[in-house]
Amino acid sequence: MPELPEVETIRLALEPHVVGRTFERVEIDDRRLVRPFEPLVVAAELEGERVAALERRGKYLIVRFESGRVLLIHLRMTGSLRHGPAGKLGDDPYRRAVVKLDDGSDMAYRDVRRFGTWHLLEPHELEDYLARRLGREPLERTFTAKRLGERLSGRRAPIKAALLDQRTVAGLGNIYVDEALWRAGIHPLREAGTLDVDELARLTRAIRDALRAGIRSQGASLRDYAQPDGRRGRAQERFRVYGRTGEPCLRCGTPIEKTRAGGRGTWYCPSCQSQAASRSASRPSRSSRQSSV
Ligand SMILES: [Zn+2]
């Protein structure tokens, strides 16, 4: 938390307010945000930079400046960004930084747990920095079942753990991995390297569908995440499986169960997402699904 849909929602909301604007004044009140660098030094470097584009890669927000430099923001567990007219954002004990823009508005960064990071990178540093940490973008055409299969090939870790690894595919976290595996009918503890062609195709589509559903609902507000105007997201009202322990599966009616996979609380339907690793039995047939309703 926040995952790709939350970061993309923030990007979409901020883009019209920050692109073309200049960072007039920057206050960074938390040294953890920019370490190992000094907050005053980073703030001074940022002042005067004009925003050329606001992009996203995985869970990273990329502020691209006209100078070619880049501010790479990762929200980690509880980071979020707010935007509003200067001085109108109200007091917030968890505000860690404020950027005053040249149109008289403020972009404020808040973070309760303080795991978020701001990295100012030189033009040549970005590509390599991201390439070492991230796999393909799941909403781009280059993300295919074949390429996902290549990433999972030979891996003995549970599929849930493999998908949480940002180098497998960028942007997924605990929520949207569970949602995608439920949509694909794949058990979270299945050995990642054993998925067959059909399962890989279903999983590729399911990852895209789960993420797009999250974006359509403006992200999930379980704890701290909110949109830049302060409104909560609504994706949590539409989860198919995440957090629904004991509630009926929306596809077959079987009570949803909770387990642990990849070190994280994990929700799944024991009927639709059978653990049987045998290829044909990895998903119940139509008739068995109907009979279990
Ligand atoms: Zn089910």
Boltz pocket constraint, residues with backbone or C-beta under 6 A from the ligand:
constraints:
  - pocket:
      binder: B
      contacts: [[A, 249], [A, 250], [A, 251], [A, 252], [A, 253], [A, 254], [A, 269], [A, 270], [A, 271], [A, 272], [A, 273]]
      max_distance: 6.0
